[in-house]
């Protein structure tokens, strides 16, 4: 109905740890990146309290299996250190996403562009595209936009990955069912 969307997962870096010159360069690249786009994009930051319990359980299991007494003591002390640290502070995991849209224009929906392209040497006869051809064309245009965004973000040191269908389902399920998604992860790790 309203077009196509691609979701990019984006890495992060600590801006505050960069020198003043590096910060200026990043800001300049970011400004150039935004000015180079001729379509809107959306940035999403997801913050979640990190559940450290599965990690602690893994360490406890490792402690039970350990035969060296010195290592057993060190693992136990480490588990207590991590547990007390997590109780004092909130450990938050952040995920960053960029949503890249493609919405066909009214002319594209009506097949006017294919009609006009027949005069310029494009498809002959002004034939309207089938829905499969139309989808392939729209998808291609979305992928071009996605590549432009990914390239722009790479210029100032960020890595990107386009989420596939399974990853999108997992993302949306986790967003709308945070408690259930956490229980599902615990079952899978057990």
GIHUJO-V371450 format. One record per residue. RES is the residue in one letter. PSI is psi as a letter, one per 30 degrees, with the letter a starting at -180 (* if undefined). D_LAST is the distance of its C-alpha to the last C-alpha in Angstrom with 1 decimal. Layout:
BEGIN
RES PSI D_LAST
RES PSI D_LAST
END
This chain:
BEGIN
X d 41.4
X g 41.2
X a 40.4
X l 37.4
X k 34.9
X k 32.8
X k 30.1
X k 29.9
X k 27.1
X k 29.1
X l 28.5
X l 30.1
X l 32.2
X j 33.6
X e 37.2
X f 38.3
X f 37.8
X l 40.2
X l 43.9
X e 46.4
X e 47.5
X e 44.0
X e 43.4
X e 46.7
X e 45.8
X e 42.5
X e 44.3
X e 47.0
X e 44.5
X e 42.7
X e 46.0
X e 47.1
X e 43.8
X e 44.3
X f 48.0
X f 47.4
X k 45.4
X g 47.5
X l 44.7
X l 42.5
X l 38.9
X k 36.3
X k 34.1
X k 30.9
X k 29.0
X k 25.7
X k 24.8
X k 21.5
X k 20.5
X k 17.7
X j 14.7
X f 14.3
X e 12.0
X e 8.8
X e 11.5
X e 13.0
X e 10.1
X e 9.9
X e 13.7
X e 13.8
X e 12.0
X e 14.5
X e 17.2
X e 16.8
X f 17.0
X k 20.0
X f 23.4
X j 25.6
X e 26.5
X e 27.6
X e 24.3
X e 22.5
X e 24.8
X e 24.4
X e 20.6
X e 21.0
X e 23.8
X e 21.9
X e 19.0
X e 21.8
X e 23.6
X e 20.8
X e 20.1
X e 23.8
X e 24.4
X e 21.9
X e 23.5
X e 26.9
X l 26.3
X j 24.5
X k 22.4
X k 22.8
X k 21.6
X k 24.4
X k 24.4
X k 27.9
X l 29.1
X k 32.5
X k 33.5
X j 36.4
X l 38.5
X j 41.0
X j 43.3
X k 46.1
X l 49.6
X e 51.7
X e 53.9
X e 50.9
X e 49.8
X f 53.4
X g 53.8
X e 56.6
X e 55.2
X e 55.3
X e 58.8
X e 60.0
X f 58.4
X f 60.6
X f 63.6
X g 62.2
X g 61.4
X b 57.9
X k 57.0
X l 60.2
X g 61.6
X g 59.5
X k 57.1
X k 54.2
X k 50.8
X l 48.7
X e 45.4
X e 43.4
X e 45.8
X e 45.6
X e 41.8
X e 41.9
X e 44.5
X e 42.6
X e 39.4
X e 41.4
X e 42.8
X e 39.4
X e 38.2
X e 41.3
X e 40.7
X e 37.1
X e 38.4
X e 41.0
X e 38.5
X e 36.2
X e 39.2
X e 40.5
X e 37.3
X f 37.1
X f 40.7
X h 39.5
X g 36.5
X k 33.6
X k 31.3
X l 30.4
X k 28.3
X k 29.1
X k 26.1
X a 25.9
X e 25.4
X e 21.7
X e 21.3
X e 23.8
X e 22.1
X e 18.8
X e 21.2
X e 23.1
X e 20.3
X e 18.9
X e 22.5
X f 23.4
X i 20.2
X e 18.7
X e 17.0
X e 15.5
X e 14.5
X e 12.6
X e 10.7
X e 10.1
X e 8.7
X e 6.3
X e 5.3
X e 5.5
X f 3.8
X * 0.0
END
